[in-house]
Amino acid sequence: MTTLLRLDSSLRINDSYSRSMGDYFAEQWKVKYHDGMIIRRDLTLQPIPHLTQETLNGFFDDSLHSGHIGLSDLLIDELYSCDEILITSPMYNYGIASSLKAYFDLIVRTKKTFAYGTNGIKGLLTGKKAYLITALGILQPASQEKNAIEIQVTSILNQLGILDISYFPMDGMVDPEQAAIKIQQQRKQINQHLNQSDYATDKTDYRKIY
Ligand SMILES: Cc1cc2nc3c(=O)[nH]c(=O)nc-3n(C[C@H](O)[C@H](O)[C@H](O)COP(=O)(O)O)c2cc1C
């Protein structure tokens, strides 16, 4: 059975473009994987605490069970248990929501999700696929291939060993006409993507570029 972990991070529970596209993705994903299981983690309704020094101490000393190390263990186990990950993310002040950042801060953990090897950092969460849905208020300049969320999330996922990432960006969402176009475009992309496994998939390792 294929398992999808869905992470939502918009502050808007209703009327959120990223959540709504996440709902659409989940529906289509269930069409593809009839017996698939979706685990939902709502980072707005169930906020993850910020990384603290106590938690960080626990990351580097297994004998310490300090700070939020128990929650970090739980989130990492959840991540290992899934085959695919769906992240829905609004752009807030040129980056990801602080709730999503707090999540990443607890799961990017040495010896658990990545290790230092002879050739630098080695991700330990290999063989997983990720989907990233983003919503931006303003239009992204045509010269930018990836938006700031995509660049940051790609770097983090790559560090964990997740290289197979598909992107569904919606920009210019403050303008209802533009929003309607982007919603239609990305729904189409999702349909095509889930029916043709190679569609719109970017396997670039952005650590090598940025
Ligand atoms: C606090 C805040 C900061 C924002 N910062 C940006 C920004 O830097 N760039 C941008 O394009 N849009 C920005 N926006 C607009 C949101 O990205 C846009 O409303 C998006 O649709 C939010 O996602 P959602 O519809 O899933 O809630 C911001 C919105 C809020 C509430």
The ligand as an ORCA input file, in Angstrom:
! r2SCAN-3c Opt
* xyz 0 1
  C       1.939     37.516      6.197
  C       1.874     37.406      4.694
  C       3.016     37.596      3.954
  C       2.981     37.466      2.575
  N       4.136     37.620      1.862
  C       4.126     37.424      0.522
  C       5.325     37.527     -0.237
  O       6.409     37.768      0.264
  N       5.266     37.323     -1.569
  C       4.084     37.010     -2.200
  O       4.086     36.795     -3.420
  N       2.923     36.920     -1.508
  C       2.916     37.107     -0.163
  N       1.754     36.979      0.553
  C       0.519     36.579     -0.144
  C       0.297     35.071     -0.060
  O       1.407     34.353     -0.539
  C      -0.928     34.664     -0.861
  O      -2.060     35.289     -0.258
  C      -1.144     33.178     -0.939
  O      -2.284     32.914     -1.702
  C      -1.288     32.571      0.462
  O      -1.481     31.176      0.355
  P      -2.894     30.528      0.703
  O      -3.873     31.058     -0.323
  O      -2.690     29.085      0.572
  O      -3.287     30.932      2.086
  C       1.759     37.126      1.925
  C       0.610     36.944      2.701
  C       0.660     37.073      4.055
  C      -0.594     36.846      4.872
*
